[in-house]
Every structure is written in structure tokens, then in C-alpha cells.
Amino acid sequence: MLEPIRSFFARAMALDASTSNGRSHAAKSEPVGEDVEQTRRLHIAACALLLELAYADDEFTADERAHIEAVMRRHFALDEDTAREVMRLAEQERENAIDLYQFTSLIRANYDLGQKTLLAEVMWGLVLSDGKIARHEGYMLRKIGNLLDLKPGYLADAKNRAAERIEGRAG
């Protein structure tokens, strides 16, 4: 189970090294070595949580997949191929997971309050993207928020911002 993740990290780090054009990683202010692996683990964990929400209503649509891919590219600055690979790995991890704790504990330990709140906003954006909140989606999002140690007020604020953003695009 870990081998696909390790090979993905090895390929990603080799790509980072080959595209640096002689510049040091420090000059680019990008993660280096173990930091790259930790960053990728966080990306996979966040993506697994998004996928869990997408599957909460027993219907994972093409629109939800596109939404998650766009989020991975925009918020994590990933190219299209890397975003898809992270999604594939997150899907495997999600399917093999016993519960959400392995994902939420990693994020809780590494994200500050602002990052966790932004992730909650992204999750609400996914839930609201089809225009309705299924009972299981709302429950799952509140459960994830609780596991991330986000107080209900932060979740409510994140929901309102996501709704405003969606209404702004529709209007």
C-alpha cells in the first residue's frame, strides 16, 4: 500500500530536481526532500477528505471530480497530471482506510487554524457545488470539522464564504 506513494514521491522529487535549472530549492522557497514528502502526504490527506465528502451521498459525479481536481491545482499549486496522481493515491488511501483519523490527525498536526478553515471552506464548496446538501454530506463535514478541532462557528463561517463564492459565480 505504501509503495505507490513512495514511488510517487520519488518521481515528484526527481522532477523537482530536474526542473530547478541549477537553482537551489531554498532560492525557490519550495519544500525540499522530506518536506516534499510531508507536503505530498498532506495533499493526499486533504484530497482523501474531499473524496470522502464527495462519496457521502453515494454519488460521485464528474462535476465533483472536476471540482476536486481544480481545488488540488489551485490551492496546492499542482499541475494537472500531479493533481490526478494525488487524487488516485488519495482514492486508494481512502478505500483502504479504517476511518478518517489518519487523514485528519495529519492535517490537524500540520495545518494552522487559517489553513484548516480554508480547507473547511473548500469542503463546503464541494458539498454546495451541486446546489443541495445531502444529510450525509452535512454530517460528514461536521464530523471532519470536529476531528480537525474546528469549532462550529468556523465551520459556519466557512460555509457562508463558500456559498457567497458560489452565488457570485452564478450571478
N, C-alpha and C positions, 0 to 999 in steps of 0.2 A: 504494500500500500504506500509506503514512503518512497519507494524507488522512483515512481513517476515525478514526484515532487522534487526529489534530489536532482534528477536529470534535467528537469525544467529550470531549476536554479542554476545548475552548471551551464546550461545553454545561455541563459539570460546573462550570467556574469561574463561568459566568454564574449557574448555580443557587446556588452557594455565596454569590455576591454578593447575589443576590435574597433569600436566606433569612436573611441576617445581621441583619435588623431593626434596622439602624442601628448595630450593634455592630461594632467593628473586628475584623479577623481575629486580630490579636495578642491581643485580650482573650479570644477563644475558644480560643487556643493551637492553632489548626489551621493546616495549611500554607497559604501564600499564593503566588499567581502561579506562578512557575517551580517552587516547592516542590510545588504541587499536581500539576503535570505530572510531576515526578520521582516523586512518590508513586504516581501512577496507572501510570507505567511499571513501577515495582516491583511493583505489584499484578498487572499484566498478565504480567510475567516469572514471578512466583511461580505464578500460575494456569496459565501455559503449561507449567511443570514438572509441576504436578499433573495436567494433561491428558495430558502425555506418559506419566506413570506409569499413568494410567487406560487408555490405549491400549496399554500394553506387552504385555498378554496378548491383544491383538487383539479385545477385547470391552469396549466402553464401555457400561456398564449405566445404567439410570435411577437406581439406587441410588448409583452412583459420581457421576453428575451432581448428584444432590441433596446428596451429601456435600461435593462441591467448592463448590456454592453456599452451603451452610451455613458452611463454612470461610471463604469470602470475606466473608460477612456478619459472622460472629463475630470473626474475627481482624483484619479490616481495617475493621470498623465501617461496612460498606456497606449501603445499603437493598437490597431485593430487586431492583428494576429496575437499579440500578447494578451489582450483583453479576452479573446476567445479561449486561449490556452488557460488563463486563470479561471475562467468560467468552467471549463472542462474539469480542471483539477478540483475546483470547489464543488462541482456536482458529484465527483467521486467521493470526496471527503464527506459531503452531506449525506450521501447514500450509506456510507459506512459508519457514520456517527451514531452513537447510542443516544445522545442528547445534544443540546445546544451549548452546553457548558464549555466544551473545548474551544469553541469559537468565541463565545462571549468573554471567557476568562482572559484569553489572549488580547482581545480588544480592550477590555477593562483595564488591564495592566499596562497597556502601551498608549492608549488614547487619552488626551486630556478632556475636560468637560466640553470644550468647544468642538472637538473632533467627534465625540460621542453624540453631541446634539446635532451636528451636521449629518452624521450617519442616520440618526433618527429621522431627520428631515428627508433624506434620500429614501428611507424605507417608507415613510408616509407618501412620498411622491409615487413610489411604485404601487402601493395599495390604492391610491386615489386615481391612478392613471386610467383605469377602466370605468371611472365615474361612479363606482359604488364600493362600499366597504363591506365585504362579507364578514359574517360574525367571526369566523375562524381567523380571518386576517387581523381584525382588531385585537382579538385575544392574543394572537401570536406576537403582534407588535408590542403590546403591553408586557407580555412575558419577556421578550428580548430586552425591552427598556429596563425592566426590573433587574434582569441579570447583568445589565451594563451599569447598574446603580444610577439610573436616570430617574429623577423624581417626576411624578405625574405632570407637574407644571411645565417641565422641559419638554415632555412628550406633546403636551397640548400646544405649546408654542411652536414646536417643530411641525405639527400637523397644520396649524394655521398658516405658517410660512409656505409649506408645500402646496396647500390649497390655493393660496394667493398666487403663487407662481404658475400653477396650472390654469387658473382662471385668467391670468394675464396673457397666457399664450393662446387661450381660446377666444379672448375678446379682441 
